[in-house]
Amino acid sequence: MSMQAGLRRITPALAERLAAEPALVRAVIAGRTGDEPLPATDLDAFLSLLPSHMRLMLDEMAPDMLAAYMAEAERMLADMPPALHEQIAAARRTDARKGKASLDPGDLGSELSLEKAWHGVHRLLCGTPDEAPPPLGDAVLGGDAVGEDLGYGPARVLDPARVAAVAAALRAISVDEIAGRFDAVRLDADGVYPAGWAEQGRREWLRDEYSRLRTFYLEAATEGSWVLLWLE
C-alpha cells in the first residue's frame, strides 16, 4: 500500500472542536459536511476509510471497473484481520452516535494532496528523511497529534503561529532552489520514499509539488488558518 500525504486548512473553530472531538478527524480529512449519508454497511464504512484520492478515483471509474473493485473489496472484507474489522465497526458506531458529521462547510478550507512526493519534498527542505525541527520540519511531518492512528500515525495540527512560521521559511526558499537540491543518488541512499529517484521527471515532480506546498502555506498564513496534516 502506498503512503500519501494530505493537508487541509481549517478554521480556529474547527481546530477547537477537533481537540474536544478527535473522532471527527476522519470526517475533516474526507471533507464530510453532514450532507453525505451514513455508512449503511461494513462495505460502505470500509470505503469511507479510504484516502481521499482513492475515493476520487472510484468516482471516476467506468461502471465495469467499479463493479470489479467492489467485488474485490467485499472479498477483502471477508479476509481482513480483526483489528480492521473493529476499526470499521468503530467508524459506524461513531457515525451512528453523531448522526451525520455535521461539520460546517465554512470550517473546511482547501485540501492539498502531495501524494507520494511528500517524503522527497521533506528531504529536500530539511536535508534529512527523518523528522526535523520547525519551522521547515513542520511543513510536511510536523504538528501536534490528534485523533486515532490512521495507519501511519495520527493526523497532526499546526496552529496559526506555526503555520505563519512555515510560510515565512518557505517564502525564503524558491522552487528553483529546491530543484537545485535534487540528487537522485542521495535520495535513494537515504531511503526516501517512494525510491527510483533516477527515473526521468522526478526532479520536476518534486519541484512542482514543492511549489504547490509553498503556495498552500502562504495562503494559509494570510488567512490565519490552522493546518491539519496526515499520512495514509
ABEGO torsion letter per residue (X at the ends): XBBBBBBBBBBAAAAAAAAABAAAAAAAAAGBAGABBBBABAAAAAAAABBAAAAAAAAABBAAAAAAAAAAAAAAAAABBAAAAAAAAAAAAAAAAAEBAGBBAAABBBBBBAEAAAAAAAAAAAGBABBBBOAAAAAAABEBBBEBBAGAEBBBBBBAAAAAAAAAAAAABBAAAAAAABBAAAAAAAGBOAEGAABBGAAAAAAAAAAAAAAAAAAAAAAGBBBBBBBX
